[in-house]
Amino acid sequence: MKRQSTYRNNRRSRGYTSPYQLYFWVSMTITLSLMAFLLLLKLPIYLAFIAAINIVTSGFYGYDKNQAIKKGRRVPELILHYLAVIGGAAGGIAGLFLFNHKTRKTNFIIILGVSLIIHLVIFLIFYQLLLTYNWQDVSKLVDKLSTRR
């Protein structure tokens, strides 16, 4: 009697990689590499991260649009949402309109808008702290704020 294989066993035996894991790690690798390059250019840490994640998010929207046209392996919507939420909302909005991609999906527009507002509020609240160039300046700023009492 032949043993029936399950989907889970087939997935493991063929070296299956979840698209969620694949695109997550690709996006994080590109973001961190780009961020390291921007840090070498003496950009503040927060600005380097925001610039890198927005470039990557916009690129992922373009890639997904290209894959949609070619009927290839698409970027999961959850990954596009995740990139917007962690800081790439401006890049997502740019990708939305630049590539005319996901413009009919209201959940994308809502998530991108809310994420952009949240990150703008975070930036405005922590303006001085986020624009420091190194951690020594951060510690000086914290000491200065704590001595004001």
Secondary structure, DSSP 8 states (H G I E B T S, - for coil): ------HHHHHHHTT---HHHHHHHHHHHHHHHHHHHHHHTT--HHHHHHHHHHHHHHHHHHHHHHHHHHT-----HHHHHHHIIIIIHHHHHHHHHHTT-STT-HHHHHHHHHHHHHHHHHHHHTHHHHT-SSHHHHHHHHHHHHHT-
